[in-house]
């Protein structure tokens, strides 16, 4: 029965508290999941980021998450520093014995308006929206009427029936952000977003009017060099959804092992940590090798779930590639990178 309670408890948390929204430990590597207005805020013309997360391997079936973010940007015209960014956020996850999961295919469009001719300062507005598939597999669940005299058997019949285990719906979100510099070195951004503003129906039974709660997020980050070869980045998010609040923040301290003169063309090693309030702390390491970067993190659970999961947390890896394109309106010779952390 303890296993059943753990399964159903995890299911309830996932579907009611936060609508099963994906939230990675290395959240700064997946800006489209934080705020669509953060799309395109990097040095380069294209960026591709993949992430894999495996959580709570000791609690029945591990929770698996995969995410892929694609971004590209280009100048609006030769007479302005405004630029447009296009993106695509793909996610897939599966949670617990029921394999409760969602697959999302969400295109992104963002416009970045230059607010100064003398320095990097942009007001950005972004939109994200697309198709979501939600499903679960009841064959992995155990029900109370399958326990006879305290003993469970999968051959015992159950009165629980499911007419629909698959659901598709449209979802959307909007965001705004302001990014700029202070002096010649410090870079920062602050923004907010509003996800699930259409509040789509997410009940597997169409007779039940259960809707996905809208979510408001506040995002901020700052990056400042501490020496010729070192840099400190600090970032954080605050999410509010369905009467619940989640705060997370972290930092990365980067040391350049090799520099080739242009910003971003380096070999560097970063170390830091991420903390989600009343949930987990995760040490993080990251290696940047020219156009490629690899990040590794491991969550140490600090919430009341740490006993149920036997002290085990989540392992996560991210891989990113970014580069310039050989096109006429490439951003290689433009400012357009105020928050390229």
N, C-alpha and C positions, 0 to 999 in steps of 0.2 A: 504493500500500500504506500510505503514511503516513496517508492519509485514513481507510482502514479501521481502522488501529490506533487512531486518535483516536476514531472512532465507538464501537468496541468498548470502549475504555478508559473513555470517558464512560458507556457503558451499565453496565459493571461497577461503577464507582464509585457510580452512582445506585442500583443494585439490591442491592448487597451491603453497602456501607459504611454507608449511612444509610437503607436501605429506601426511597429516593426521597422521604423526608419533605420537605414544603415548608418552607422557611425563608426568610423575607423579610428584607431589610436593615432596613426599618422595622418590626421585629418587635414593638415596643412598641405599634403600632397594631392588631395582630392578637392580642389576649390569648388567644383560644381555642386558638390553635396553640401557645401556650407552656404554658398550664396552665388547665384548665377552671374551677378555683376563682377565677381572676381575672375571670371573667364578672361584669358588673354593677358593676365598680369604676370608676365615672365619675359626674360630676354630671349628672343628668338621668334621665328614665324610659326613653328609647330611645336606641340608638346604632346607626348603620349605617355600615360601613366597607368600601370597595372598594379593591382593590389590583391593579395590573398591573405585571408585571416581564418584561423582555426581556433575555436574557443571552447573551453570547458570539456576537454576530451575525457575527463573522468566522470562526467555527469551523463550517463546513458550515451546517447548519440551526440557527437560533437557538433557544434554550430559552425557552419562553413559559410564564408562570404568571399565572393570574387567581385572585383570592380575594374572597369576600364574607362579611362577618361581621355578624350581626344579633343584637342584645341588647335585652332589656327587663327591667325589674325593678319590684317592687311590695312594699309592706309586708305582713307576715304578719298583724298586727292593730294596733289602736290602742293597745294596752297594752304594746307592745314595740318596740324599734328593730330587731329582726330583719327581714331581708328576703330574698326569693326572687328569683332571676334565671333567666330562660329565654333560650336563644340558639340560633342555627343557624350552623354554619360550612360554607360551600360552597367547594370549591377545584377547580381544573382546571389541569393542566399537560401539556406535551408537550416531550420532550427528544430532540434529535438527529434524524438522518436516518430512524431507525426510528419516530419519533413516539411513543416510549415514554412513556406518560402514565397519569395517574390522575385520576378524578373522584370527589370525596368529598362526601357529604351527611350531616353529623354534627350532630344535635340536642345541646343542652347544657342541663344543669340544675345549679344551684348554690344552696346555702343559706348565708346569712351570719348567724352568731350574734353578737349584740352582747355584748361582754365587759366593758363599762363603761357606767354610766349618766351619767358625767360627761364623757366624751370619746369621740372616734371610735376604737374598737378592736373589730375583728371577727376571728373565726375562721371561715374559709370552707372549705366542702367542695364539690367539683364533680365531675360525671360527664359524659363526652362519648362518644357511640357511635352508629354508624349504618352505612350502606351505602357500599362502595367498589367502583368499577369500574376495572380495570386492563387496558390494551391496548397493542398495538404494530402497526406496519405493516411487514412484511418486504420490501415492494416497494422501499423506499428503501435497502436494504442491499446491499453488495457482498461476495461470498464468494470465497475463494481459488481455487476451481475455475472461476471465471469469468474468471480471468487466464490467457491462453494466450500463451506466449512473452513474458511480461512485459507484455502488452497486455490491458486490460479491455474487455469488450463486454457490454452488458446482454442481448444475444441468446444469449450462451453459456449452455448449461444448467448448473444446479447440482443437486447431490445433496441439498441442504438442503431439508427439508420441514417445514411447520408445520401441525399438525392443529388447533391452537387458538391464536388471537391475542387472545382476549377472556376476561376472568376477573372474577367478582364475588364479594365476600366481605364479612363483617361485621367491624368493628373497634371498639375501645373503649379508653377511658383514664379515669383518675381523678386528682384533684389536691386539695391542701390548701394554704391560704395564711393568713398572719396579717398584718393591716394595722392601722396605728395612727398616732398622732401623738406628737411629743415637744415639749413646750412648747406654744406657741400657733401655731407656723408650720411646723415640720418635719413632713413626712409620709413614711411608708415602708411597704414591704411585703416579705415574704420567703415563699417557698413552694416546693413541690416537686410533681412529677407523675409518673405512671407510665402511659405510652402503650403500646398494642399488648400488653396483658397477656394476651390470649387467644392471642397468637402465631399469627395466621391463616395458612393455606397460601397462598402467592403464586406458585407455579410454574404456568406455562401448561400444562405437561404434568402431568395428574393423577397419573401414575405416580411423579413425583418429589416427595418430601416436603420441600419447601423452605418454610421459615416466616419470616415477618417478625419480626425480632428485637425484643424489647421495648425500650423507651427510657425512661430516667430523666432528668428535668430538674430543675434547681435554678434558681429565679428570685428576683431581688431588685431593688429600686428605691428611690430616695429623691428627694424634692423639697423644696427650701427656697428661700424668697425671699431675694434679696440686696439688694433695695431696695423702695421702694413700687411700682415699675413693672417690676421685673426678677425673674426666677426661674430657678433652675438645677435640672435634673432629670438624674439619673444612673441607669442601668439595665443589667442584665446577665443572661445565661443561661449555664448549663453543661449540655450534653447528653452522655449516655453511652449508646451503643447498639452491640451486637455487638462489643465490644472496642475500639470507637473512641470518641474524645472530641472534642467541639467546644465551644469557648468563644467568646462574643461579648459585647461591651459597647459602651455609647455614652453620649452626653450631649446635651442640648439646653439652650441658653441663650435664654430668652424675654424679649422686651421688649414691654410693653404700649404700643401707640400710642394707644389710646383705652379708657377704662374708663367703665362705666355704673353702677358701684356694686356690683352683685352679682357674685360670683365666677363666672367663665365667660362673662359677658356683656362681652366685650372684643374689640378688634381688636388683634392682636399678631403679631409676627414673631419666629421662632425660627431659630437656626442651631446646628449642632453636627456630630457625626460618629459613625460606628459602625465598630468594628473586629472582624473575625472572625479569630481566631488562625490564623496561617499560611495565610490565604486572601485577604482583601481588606480595604481601607479605603475607606469611603464618606463623603464630605461630605454633609450633609443640611440642607435649608432647609424651613421650614414656615410657612404663613400661616394664622392663625385669624381668621375674620371672623364674629363672633357665633356662630351655630349651626353654621357650616361651617368645615372646615379642609382644606388641601391640603398634602401633603408631597411633596418631590422629593429623590431621592438618585441617586448614580452610583457604582457599585463600581469601584475601581481594583484590579485583580488583582495580588497580591504573591506568590502561590504559584508553583511551577514551571510552572504552566499558562500563565503570562503570555506566554511565547514562542509557544506553540501558538495562542493566541487573539490574537496580535499586539498585546498590550498593552490590548486592549479588555475591558471588564467588563460591567456590567449597569446598565441604566436602570430606575428604579422610581418609580411615582407612586401615592400613596394619597389618597383623598377620604373624608372623614368628616362625617356629620351627626348631631347629638345635640340632644335637646330634652326638655322636660317635657310630660306629657299632662294634659289637663283631666279628671282622674279623682279619685275620692274618696281613694284611697290612693296618690296621687302622692308621690314623695320630695322634692318641692320644699320642704317645710317640715320635713324631717327632716335629721339629720346625714348619715348614709349616703353619704358621699363621701370617705373618708379618703385615698384615693390618686388623686384626680382630677387627673392631671398635665396 
